């Protein structure tokens, strides 16, 4: 189930739900993320219905709450883990090692060895040295080469840092084989929060060209990892998850008609809409009589869970008990003593003019990349608390 809320805070009309009932009946003494497991289950089923034969490898980094991992294990999900700790958590909750991939292209050699000992057999790489570490510590392992996506239409692009180009990828496939590894395929990531399925087309075209070049070079590839990018609702219209995933798979199948195995790594699209952060207004003010906008300071900021407001890329939706009052633009900021702890200033947020210190603020669709980005008591403010219902 995907809930689409209006972008204008004054027009929120949220249907009663288990999540809302829980939040309304309780008080919170620090910023708290409340997650609804039933919504996670519904989103998994909706994405799976659209992805069809593709295996879902949930991106654990989006939200590693123990209860979420356990529920997804029960639903038959596989997992994309980025670290030893994430692998350990998946295994502790009952995931089979065969269903966990070590998808980070930057791994400590000792962690590769530990993962191999735990039964993990599938690893990602995008550099010669990474392949050498895998060969030395997980001899004979299966590897897939991550390709760089140089043009992204995502709200949160993942260009430059990860992946390699066509020529490098072909060399790495050869090198992996020479090292005694099993090069099984390729991966890419269109970028987090790719709002429309049609935005995948240019990336898929480029990836298909590289895939065909690898086949022509004699590589027997049988695994395509299409990564994440599946969106959540942050105010701009998105397709329903099943329709979105089905359209992506239709484009994938058309360009990669004979690939045996397809992986997808939804993270944000799996858990974001299952969570709401309960926050509190700490202060409202103006800097001078000339100040065009009010400042509204919350008890949560960039360092305590809202890191994705960097560049104002992710536009969270806010709800208060005063939303029927007259509204006005404000600059939204966190509570810390760091001047970078400003959430929205280039595009001010519309909030009630009557808002004051002590008022509760709900931040909708915040189940992804909030608890994992939460700092450890910067300035003494507690990291984001998490409650799973």
N, C-alpha and C positions, 0 to 999 in steps of 0.2 A: 504494500500500500504506500503510495506516495502522496503526501499532503502538500499542496501548493498554496502558499500564503501570499496575500497581496503585498506588493512592495511598499505601499504607503502604510506606515505604522498605524495611521488613524482608521484604517479599514480592515484590520485584522478580524477574522471571523473563524476562530479555531473550533472545530467540532469537539465536543467532549470526548476525552480519551482516558485510557488508564494512566498515561503519562501526566496529563494535565491534572487529573484527580489526585495523583500522588503528590505533585508539587504544591497544589492548592491546600492540601491538608497538613503541610509540614512547614516548619521554620528551619532556616539554615544559617549557621553562624560564620560561614565562609563561602566563597564562590564554589558552587557544586554543579557538576555535570550529572544529570539523571538520564540513564539509558533504559529503553524499553526493549527487552529481548524479543518480544513478539513482533515488534516492528523490524528487527534485524532478520528474523525468520521470514517474514513476508517479503522483504526486499531480496533476500537470497533466492527465494522461490521465483520471484518475478524476473530477476536477472537470469536465472537458470533456464526459465521457460524461453527466453529470447536467445540465449547463447547456445541452446541445443547441445550438440555433441562436444562443445568446448568444455574442458574442465575448469571450474572456478578454483583459482588459487588465491584465497583472501589475503590481501596485503596487510599483514599483522600490524605494521607500523601505524595504520590508520587509527586503530584503537585496540590495544592488546589486553583489554579486561578479561580476566580469567573466565568469567561466565559467558562472554561472547565467543571465545575460542571453543569452549565446551559445547555450546549450542551449535556452532557451525560444524564441529566434529560429528555431532549427532545427525546433522542434515546431510552429511556426505561431502562437505567441502574439503578441498585441498588447501595448502597454505604456501604463501610466499614469505619467507623469513629473511631478514636483513642482518641478523647477528646471532651469535651463540645463544644469547638470552632468549630471543624470540623462538629459536628452534626448541630450546629446552621447555619453554612454556607450552608450545604446541604438543610436544611429546608427552608432557605431564598431564595434559588434558585428554590424552587418548588418541592423538593423531598418529597414523602409521608413518614411519620414516619414508616410505615410498611415496607418500602424499605431500611431502615437504620439500620445497626447492630452496637452495641457498642462493637467493636472487641478487644479492648485493655484489657489485663488481669490484668492491674494495674490501678484502677480507684479510684478517690476521692469519698467518700460516698455522699457528697453533689451533685456531678456531676451525680451520678447514680439517685438520687432523681429528679434532674432537667430533665434528659433525660426521665425518667418514666412519669413525668408530661407533657412532650412534645409529648408523645405517643410512645416512643421507647420501644419495648417489648422484644428484643432479645439481650442478653448479653453473653460475653465470660468470662470464669473463668478457673483457673488452681490451685486454692488453697482453703482451707477451709475458711479462713478469707474473701476471695473475695466473696464466696457464702453467707457468713453471712452478708456482706455489701449489696449485692443485695437483699437478703431476707428482710432485714430491711428497705430498701429504694425503692424497686420495688417489693412488695409482689405479688407472683404468676407469676412472669416473666418467660419467656422461657430462658434457658441457654444451652450453649454447652461447653463441656470441651475440652480445648486445650491439645493436646498430644505433648510430646517432641520428636523431631527428632534428634536422637543421631548420625546418620551417614548421612552426606549431601555431595553431589557432586557439590553444588552450588559455584559460585565465591564469594558469600557473604553469608556464612552460618548463620543460626539463632538458632544454638544449645545453650543449657545450660540456657539461660536467660528465655526462654518461654516454657511453657508446663509442663506436668507431665508424669510419666511412667504408665504402665498398671495397676499395683496394686493401685496406687493413684487415677487413673482415675475412676476405678470401685468404690472405696470408695466415691469419690466426687459425682458420679451419685446417690449413695444411700443417701448421705448427702443432696444433693439438694432436693431430694424428701421429706426427713424428714423435711426440712426447709419450705416446702410448695411451692417450685419452681417447674417448669416444665422442667426436663432435656430432651432435644429433640435430642441431637446429640453430635458429636465430631468434632474437627478441628485439622489441622496441617499445617505446612508450610515447603516445601522441601528446602527452602532457595532462596534468591534473586539471579537472573541471573543463573538459572539452564538451561544451554545452549542447552541440547538435551533432548527431551521428554523421551527417554529411561532411563535417569538418575532418573526418578521418580520411577522406578520399585521396588527397594529395600525398599523405604519408604512406598509405597503402600502395599507391602507384610506385613510389620510390622504393619501398621495401620489396615489392614483388620483382622489380628489376634486379635488385641485388640477390634475391633468392634464386632467380633463374640463372644468374651468372654463376652462382655456387653449384647448381645442378649441372650446368654446362661444363664446369671444371671437374666434374666427376664425384662430387660429394653427395652421399646418400642421406639427405636430410629428411627427418620424419617428425620434427617438432617445431611448431611456430608458436611463440609466446607473444601475444598481442598486447600484453601489459594492461595498464589501467586506463584512466581517463573518463570512466563512467561518472556522470555528474550528479550533484545534489542540487536542490532548489535553494537559491540565495536571492531570489527576487526577480530574476530574469527567467522567462519561460523555458522549460526543458521538456523533452518527450518523456512519456511514461517509461519505466525501466525495461519492460518487456519489449515494447516497440523499438526503443533505442538499441537494445542489445541485438534484436533480430535484424535490424537494418545494418548494424556493423558486421554481423556474421554473414549476411548476404553479400556485402562488399568483399569480405575476406574470402569466402568460398569462390567468388568469381575470379579473384586474382591468384588464389592459391588452390586450384581445383583438386590436387592430388595429395595434399599434405595429410599424413595419417593422424597426427595428434595436434590439437590446438589448446593452448592455455590462455586464460584471461585472468587478470589480477585486479579485480575491483577492490577498492578500499573505501574511498569517500562515498562512492555510490552505494556501498553496502550499509554503512553505519551512520552517515551524517544525519539523515532525517529521523533517526531513532533516538536522538538526544536533544536535550534542552539544558542550557546553563542557567542556573538561578543566581543572579547577581544583585548588587545593591548600589544605589547612588550614594557616593560619599560627599560630593560637593557640586553645586552649580554656581557659576560665577561669570563675571566679565572682567577683562583686564583693564579696561578704561571706558570712559563714556563714548569713545570713538569706536569701540570694538563692535564689529558688524554682527558677530555671532556669540552666543553664550558658549561657555565651556561646561561640559558635563563630565565629571570624573566618576568612574565606576571602581568597584573594589577588585576588578579583574582587568588585566592589561596584556600587553604583548609578552611579558615575561611570566605570566601565570596562566597561559592557555590560548591567547588570541594572537599567536605569532603570524598567522596567515593574513592578518591585516597589513602586513608589510606591503608597501606599494599600493595599498587599498585594493588588492587583487580580489580577495574574497569579501563580499558584502553581506555580512550577517544581518538577520532580521530581528528587530527589537520589539518587545511588547511590554506595556505597563498597564497598571490599573487606571491610569489617567488618560488613556488614549481617546476618550470622547471629548476631552478638553481641546481648546485651540492649540495648534501645533506650530512649531517654528524650527528653523535650522540650528544645529549646534555642532560644535567640535567635540568629538568624543575622545576621551583619554583614560589611561589607566592610572593607578594610584602611586606608582613608584617614583623615586627621585631621579629618574633618568629622563632626559628631555626627549629621547626617542620613543618614549612610551605614549605615543599619540596614535589612536586607532584610525580615525577618519577626520581629515581636515580639508583635503583638496575637494572632496565631495561631502559636504556636511550632512549629518543625519537629521531627519525630521523627528523631533520628540516633543511631548507636551510642554507648553510654556509653564505649566503649573508644577512641573517636576521638581522635587526637592530632596535633600539628603534624607536617607533612610528608606526611600521608595524602592520597592522591588522591581527589577528589570529581568525579563525572560529573554534569553538570546536563543533563537530557534535554530534547529538543524545544525547543531554544533557537536554531533557525535563523532566527528572525524577530525584528527589532527589538532585536538585541543588538549586532552589529557597527556598525550605524548610530547607535546611541546611545552608543557607546564614546567617552569623552573623550580628549583629547590630553594624556596624561601628567600628570593632576592629581596633585599630591604626588610626581611623579616615577614613579608607577606606570604601566607601559606600557599603551597601549590594547589592546583585545582583538585578538589575532592571529587570522587566518583561513586555514584550509587547506581546499582543495576537492579531493575525490578523485572 
